[in-house]
Amino acid sequence: QVRLVESGGGLVQPGGSLKLSCTASGFSFSTTAMAWYRQTPGKERGLVAHISRNGGSIEYAGSAKGRFIISRDNAKNTVYLQMNDLKPEDTAVYYCQAAFGQNIYWGQGTQVTVSS
């Protein structure tokens, strides 16, 4: 079955960096576009970044532009999110998403907390 496992979250001070990883299994990762979303309590899950199946097309939400970098390693079935210059408002649960066919799949999420 489809499985997405995020890791790399944690507590970081403002201005710090974190790198999230999402390892996928159960589907053809190299032919699937991937995305990172985030969610805070009481708010809808929102797109952070999206990467095409070969990495040639990348999109960022406004808040992520210039600070976050999405990448993927198809040999490792893994998508990454490098987050730099983190701000308290980046605090959220970050989710990995895969969408193919008519289905959307999510990982369990990883908590990122930006606080001094």
Stockholm file with secondary structure:
# STOCKHOLM 1.0

chainA/1-116         QVRLVESGGGLVQPGGSLKLSCTASGFSFSTTAMAWYRQTPGKERGLVAHISRNGGSIEYAGSAKGRFIISRDNAKNTVYLQMNDLKPEDTAVYYCQAAFGQNIYWGQGTQVTVSS
#=GR chainA/1-116 SS CCEEEEECCEEECTTCCEEEEEEEESSCGGGSCEEEEEECTTSCCEEEEEECTTSSCEEECTTTTTTEEEEEETTTTEEEEEECSCCGGGCEEEEEEEEETTEEEECCCEEEEECC
#=GC SS_cons         CCEEEEECCEEECTTCCEEEEEEEESSCGGGSCEEEEEECTTSCCEEEEEECTTSSCEEECTTTTTTEEEEEETTTTEEEEEECSCCGGGCEEEEEEEEETTEEEECCCEEEEECC
//
